[in-house]
Amino acid sequence: METVTKEIHAFEEGDIFDKRYRLVKRAGSGGFADVWMVEDTLRNNRVMALKIYTRLDEEGIKEMSEEYDETEDIRHPNLLTGNHFGAMGNIPYLEMKYCDGGNLLKKAGKMSPDELRRMLRDIAGGLAYLHREGLVHQDIKPENILYDTKGRRYMLADFGISGKSRSRLSKSVNKANMTLSMTESYAPPEKFSGNLEDLEPDTKSDIFSLGMTLFELVVGKLPFEPPMAAGREMLYSQGRLQLDYGKIADPQLRRIVELCTRYDKRDRLTAEEILLLLDGKELPPKEKPTVKPPTVKVKVDDGAGTRREYRPTPPTPPKPPKPAPTPNRNWLYVAVAVAAVVVAVVLVPRFLRSGGDATGPADTAMVSDFDTRYGEWTGAVAGGKPAGKGVLTYYSDDKDGRAKYEGNMHDGKRVDTDAKLTYKNGNSFRGSFVDDKLGNGRLTLKSDGLYFTGDFRNDQPYNGTWFWNDGTVYSEVVNGVEK
């Protein structure tokens, strides 16, 4: 899904910026800057690119200037460095080479394997040089990889900004969710840990981001749609969740992506090792090999399609939600609590009452009732339990097909990066399941016109937003507390 970003400033084509640059056309906008193709009137209308940042105070501009001074001597054919940093009043800007080939975001899923290898060689070469110089990019993504048609080369742009400066810029444009020094969709697991040490710049973070970028360029989309993030999901599963690398047909590119996006950063490649693999060479042995985290992604074996009756293990009942100040809010918490028991579909009547298909006394969800419920699995079976991709249909005594799970299972538990759970009354969940619990996704309460998008923790909404069907915000959930 292509994201449309509103421009930061209201400049127009033909405007003269800082008494020097004629704005020709806006090439794009990011989280806190616009990029313009400009003509430098002081240098015979030479065509350049100008990155115009959001407004900052004097201290913020001074800090950015010092950071760019540190990268002044960085020169590599595949690194797009700035020629001049300046400010027009409280608006900082950076002049740099104009790459008429644009960035790679619109080329996701459209590049051939040979084109991707060529791009990867250029970017890994520039990144290896950057890392040798003791610098970390901190925000590798398709938007920051540009193509220079004249030089016939790919260039890595937008490095040199520290996490502190990004935080200043984010606050200036009210981007409250930009808490990391990199874009969340491409950030590695450790960046979501909350540990200050993990937030420090790290070359292996760049490698993970490059791996996620390559995944998107090959497949055409990220493993998770924003606001979901692969790194966050991997952290929540403690490394047991594995991306669907099978979507990458080319074996060489698939191996590189897999090695770049390892959960343990010590197991990830270096930029030099990426170049070795592209040359068809073997990797040098690791001095201290680490144990590979257990994986839970199971491929469907030859038994796929075999119908087996499967009786899931009853779950531990979720803790009842705390009472809320208003009747509507109280009902909402009850609805969320129901999502916590979808593993065995002990379906709380309060959650399904609008569909009219609940059984038993109202407001009860006894685990003992599970003895009268069962599910039918269509898919592969290993050790007498569902394993791989398939469909699990949940029934009650009247075999009404009250709920259906479509996705991966491992050892009888739901584990998937993108699965679907639908109820007979139209309520549904779409997103990830980690060790049989909700990970990140969208919970839709169709009958009440509400949906929640964000992260779940212990099967409860943890960080995200409740919306009405028209997109109007109903409430925010921050660290498990509804506000």
Secondary structure, 3 states (H helix, E strand, C coil): CCCCCCCCCCCCCCCEECCCEEEEEEEEECCCEEEEEEEEHHHCCEEEEEEEECCCCHHHHHHHHHHHHHCCCCCCCCECCEEEEEEECCEEEEEECCCCCCECHHHCCCCCHHHHHHHHHHHHHHHHHHHHCCCCCCCCCHHHEEEECCCCEEEECCCCCCHHHHHHHHHHCCCCCCCCCCCHHHCCHHHHCCCHHHHCCCHHHHHHHHHHHHHHHHHCCCCCCCCCCHHHHHHHCCCCCCCCHHHCCCHHHHHHHHHHCCCCHHHCCCHHHHHHHHCCCCCCCCCCCCCCCCCCCCCCCCCCCCEEEECCCCCCCCCCCCCCCCHHHHHHHHHHHHHCCCCCCCCCHHHHHHHCCCCCCCCCCCHHHHHHCEEEEEEEEECCEEEEEEEEEEECCCCCCCEEEEEEEECCEECEEEEEEEECCCCEEEEEEECCEEEEEEEEEHHHCEEEEEEEECCEEEEEEEEECCCCEEEEEECCEEC
